[in-house]
Amino acid sequence: MKLGLTIETRFWPLREPFSISRGTNTETPCVIVTLIDHAGRRGRGEGCGVPYAGETPKTMSIEIEQVRSAIEAGATREALLDLLPAGGARCAVDAALWDLSAKRAGQSVFALAGIAAPMAVNTAYTIGIRSIEAYEAAAAARSGHALLKIKVDAGDPIAAIAAARHGAPSSAFIVDPNQAWTVQTLKRLAPQLSALGVVLLEQPIKVGDEAALDGYRCPVPLCADELINHTGDLDKAKGRFDVINIKLDKTGGLTEALDLAKAAKAAGFQLMVGCMAGSSLSMAPAMVLAQQCAFVDLDGPLLQSEDWPDGLSYRDGVVQPPDPAFWG
């Protein structure tokens, strides 16, 4: 199957500067891949990459160009695993191949993945780092969401979470320090987090420090994020973390993400699906994985001031599966 391939770069503007412990962004850069078959059917995919691993639209575009001939010659999703490394470039091409396969088969991606009746899911809404006072107002503005994700650093996280709790008294909280805490800080703060209604603590410590969790049982479930990129990383989390956060940009697409999810479940972990921000075109493939996840964080389009006009539908944190005409 001969294919035409186009690569575009896009910068999605954010509603407000988005701050985490690693820095602040005002836009989400991405690459958009379009594959066209001989009948004019189109498959699309978006990759935001892994910024902390040095990925940019330029690096992702270069990676795709290097294997253009193989992709245009009709490489399968399985072959793609050997053509490109895990990351945003492979994520974008993989999503485009899933989309194109669905259109050629006359079925939805969900059906191709063995999901007969895809359901709407509840996604977290993420509140970035800000002044203590501003956490309350930001949480109050999204208090209708059942699940909020609170980004914090090592400064005064309990005050930040408490302020958010005042603003959203009924919402469950995920707290994400993005590796900003020491293990000692985690152990000191954990009892207070539980009292504040935190249901999940995402990657609080630096990758490489996880051995210090041996023998410790946190009162709040711990989620491994930056620690896990593929199935070979799961042993690092065993006995230390309860949940694995799978992001398609990290795994290099839905194909590998589904394999990681299967392995993680077999190893006894619960699943979370997350994102590196991004538009509805990034979230759509992740909605396939979301069908089997205990926690969902696919709020990228809500953080942007622009999105595709026919993108995903969100209402008070509940997101519907994509329209097959849009993706899949």
C-alpha positions in Angstrom: 0.0 0.0 0.0 1.7 3.2 -1.2 1.1 6.2 0.9 1.6 10.0 0.7 3.1 11.6 3.8 2.9 15.2 4.9 4.4 16.7 8.1 3.3 20.0 9.6 4.4 21.9 12.7 1.8 23.6 14.8 1.9 25.7 18.0 -1.2 25.5 20.1 -1.6 28.6 22.3 -2.5 28.0 26.0 -5.3 29.9 27.8 -2.7 31.0 30.4 0.9 30.4 31.2 1.1 26.8 32.4 3.7 26.2 35.1 5.0 23.0 36.6 8.1 22.4 38.8 10.3 22.2 35.6 9.2 25.5 34.1 6.5 27.5 32.3 4.9 27.1 28.8 2.7 29.5 26.9 2.1 27.1 23.9 2.2 23.5 23.0 4.4 22.7 20.0 3.6 19.6 18.0 3.9 17.8 14.7 0.9 16.7 12.6 1.3 13.8 10.3 -1.1 13.1 7.5 -1.1 9.8 5.5 -3.0 9.5 2.2 -3.7 6.3 0.4 -4.4 5.7 -3.3 -8.1 6.1 -2.8 -7.6 9.5 -1.1 -8.4 8.3 2.4 -6.6 10.3 5.0 -5.2 9.3 8.4 -4.0 11.9 10.9 -1.9 11.9 14.0 -0.4 14.5 16.3 2.8 14.2 18.4 3.8 16.6 21.1 6.9 14.8 22.0 8.6 14.5 25.4 10.0 18.0 26.1 12.1 16.9 29.1 13.8 14.4 26.8 14.7 17.2 24.4 12.1 16.5 21.8 10.9 19.4 19.6 8.9 19.7 16.4 12.2 20.0 14.6 13.7 16.8 16.1 10.4 14.9 15.5 10.2 16.0 11.9 13.8 15.0 11.2 13.1 11.5 12.7 10.1 11.0 10.5 11.9 12.3 7.4 14.6 9.8 7.9 12.1 6.9 7.5 9.8 8.6 5.0 10.5 6.0 2.3 9.6 3.1 4.5 6.4 4.8 5.7 5.3 5.8 2.2 6.0 2.2 1.1 3.3 1.0 3.5 5.0 0.2 6.8 2.6 -1.3 9.3 2.2 -0.2 12.9 4.2 -3.2 14.0 7.0 -2.4 11.6 7.0 1.2 12.9 8.1 0.0 16.3 11.5 -0.9 14.7 11.6 2.1 12.4 11.3 4.8 15.0 12.2 5.1 18.7 9.6 5.7 21.3 8.6 9.4 21.3 6.5 12.0 19.7 7.5 11.2 16.1 6.4 7.6 16.3 3.3 8.6 18.2 2.2 10.9 15.4 2.8 8.3 12.7 1.2 5.5 14.7 -1.9 7.5 15.3 -2.2 8.4 11.6 -1.9 4.7 10.7 -4.6 3.7 13.2 -6.9 6.4 11.7 -6.2 5.3 8.1 -6.7 1.6 9.0 -10.1 2.4 10.5 -11.2 4.4 7.4 -10.0 1.7 5.1 -11.7 -1.0 7.1 -14.9 0.9 7.5 -14.8 0.4 11.3 -13.9 2.6 14.2 -10.5 2.4 15.8 -12.3 1.2 19.0 -13.6 -1.8 17.1 -10.2 -2.5 15.6 -8.9 -2.5 19.2 -11.6 -4.9 20.4 -13.8 -2.3 22.2 -17.4 -2.8 21.1 -19.0 0.2 22.9 -16.6 3.0 23.8 -17.7 5.1 26.7 -17.3 8.7 27.8 -14.7 9.1 30.5 -14.1 11.5 33.3 -10.8 13.4 32.9 -8.9 15.4 35.4 -8.5 19.1 34.8 -5.0 20.4 35.6 -4.2 23.5 37.7 -0.7 24.7 37.2 1.6 26.2 39.8 0.6 29.7 40.9 0.4 31.8 44.0 -1.2 30.2 47.0 -4.2 32.6 46.8 -4.7 31.9 43.1 -5.0 28.1 43.6 -8.4 28.7 45.4 -9.8 30.8 42.6 -8.6 28.4 39.9 -10.1 25.4 41.7 -13.3 27.2 42.3 -13.6 27.9 38.5 -13.5 24.1 37.9 -15.2 22.9 41.0 -17.8 21.2 38.8 -15.2 18.7 37.8 -15.1 15.4 39.7 -11.3 15.2 39.5 -8.7 18.0 39.6 -5.0 17.7 39.2 -2.9 20.1 41.2 0.6 20.9 40.1 3.0 21.8 43.0 6.7 22.1 43.7 8.8 21.8 46.8 7.8 25.3 48.1 4.6 25.0 50.2 2.6 22.2 48.6 0.3 21.7 51.5 -0.8 25.3 51.5 -1.4 25.1 47.8 -3.5 22.0 48.0 -5.4 23.3 51.0 -6.2 26.5 49.0 -7.5 24.4 46.1 -9.6 22.4 48.5 -11.3 25.6 49.7 -12.1 26.4 46.1 -13.3 22.9 45.1 -14.6 21.1 48.3 -16.2 18.2 46.4 -13.6 17.4 43.8 -11.1 14.5 44.2 -7.5 15.6 43.8 -4.4 14.2 42.0 -1.3 16.0 43.1 1.7 16.1 40.8 5.1 17.5 41.9 6.8 16.4 38.7 9.8 14.9 40.7 10.3 18.0 42.8 10.2 16.2 46.2 12.7 14.2 48.1 11.6 10.8 49.6 11.9 12.4 53.0 9.5 15.2 51.9 7.1 12.6 50.5 7.0 10.7 53.8 6.5 13.9 55.8 3.7 15.3 53.7 1.8 12.1 52.9 -0.5 12.0 55.9 -1.6 15.6 55.3 -2.3 14.7 51.6 -4.6 11.9 52.6 -6.5 14.3 55.0 -6.9 16.8 52.1 -8.7 14.3 49.9 -5.8 13.5 47.6 -6.6 10.2 45.8 -3.4 9.9 43.8 0.2 11.3 44.1 2.0 11.3 40.7 5.8 11.0 40.4 6.7 13.0 43.5 10.3 11.9 43.6 13.2 12.0 41.1 13.6 9.1 38.7 16.5 7.1 40.2 15.4 7.6 43.8 12.7 5.0 43.7 14.8 2.4 45.7 14.3 4.6 48.8 10.6 3.6 48.6 11.4 0.0 49.4 9.4 -1.0 52.5 7.4 2.2 52.6 3.6 2.1 52.2 2.2 5.5 51.3 -1.3 6.3 52.6 -2.0 7.9 49.2 -1.6 5.7 46.1 1.6 6.5 44.2 1.7 6.8 40.4 4.8 6.4 38.3 5.0 8.7 35.4 8.5 9.8 34.1 9.8 6.5 35.5 7.9 4.4 33.0 8.3 4.6 29.2 8.0 1.0 28.1 7.4 -2.5 29.5 11.1 -2.9 30.4 10.7 -0.2 33.0 7.9 -1.8 35.0 10.3 -3.6 37.4 11.5 -0.2 38.7 8.0 0.4 39.9 7.2 -3.0 41.4 6.5 -2.8 45.1 7.0 1.0 45.1 4.2 2.4 43.0 0.5 1.5 42.6 -0.4 3.1 39.3 1.3 3.5 36.0 0.7 6.7 34.0 0.9 5.8 30.3 1.3 8.7 27.8 1.3 8.0 24.1 4.1 10.5 23.5 6.3 8.6 25.8 5.5 5.1 24.5 5.6 6.2 20.9 2.0 5.7 20.1 -1.2 3.7 20.9 0.3 0.4 19.6 3.0 0.3 22.2 0.8 1.9 24.9 -1.7 -0.9 24.6 1.1 -3.5 25.1 2.4 -1.6 28.1 -1.1 -1.4 29.6 -1.5 -5.2 29.2 1.9 -5.8 30.9 1.2 -3.3 33.7 -2.2 -4.9 34.5 -0.6 -8.4 34.5 2.0 -7.1 37.0 -0.8 -5.8 39.3 -0.7 -2.1 38.6 -3.7 0.1 38.1 -3.6 2.3 34.9 -3.7 6.0 34.3 -3.6 7.6 30.8 -2.1 11.1 30.6 -0.9 13.5 28.0 1.8 16.0 27.2 -0.9 18.6 26.6 -1.9 18.8 23.0 -5.1 19.2 20.9 -8.1 16.8 20.4 -6.0 15.1 17.8 -3.5 14.1 20.5 -6.3 13.0 22.9 -8.3 11.0 20.5 -6.0 7.9 20.3 -5.5 8.1 24.1 -9.3 7.7 24.5 -8.9 4.1 23.3 -6.5 3.4 26.2 -8.7 5.4 28.6 -11.4 2.8 28.3 -9.4 0.5 30.7 -7.9 3.2 33.0 -8.8 4.0 36.6 -7.5 7.5 36.2 -7.7 9.7 33.0 -5.9 13.0 32.4 -6.7 14.1 28.9 -7.4 17.7 29.4 -5.0 19.1 26.8 -7.7 20.9 24.7 -9.2 22.5 27.9 -5.8 24.2 28.6 -5.6 25.6 25.1 -7.3 28.7 23.7 -7.7 27.0 20.3 -8.6 23.5 19.2 -9.8 21.7 16.1 -13.3 22.9 15.4 -14.6 19.3 15.2 -12.5 18.0 18.1 -13.5 16.1 21.3 -16.6 17.2 23.3 -16.0 18.1 27.0 -18.5 18.9 29.6 -17.6 19.4 33.3 -14.7 17.0 32.9 -16.6 14.3 31.0 -15.1 13.7 27.5 -16.8 11.8 24.8 -15.1 9.4 22.3 -14.0 11.1 19.1 -16.4 11.3 16.1 -15.0 8.8 13.6 -15.0 11.6 11.0 -12.5 13.5 13.1 -10.3 10.6 14.1 -10.6 6.8 14.2 
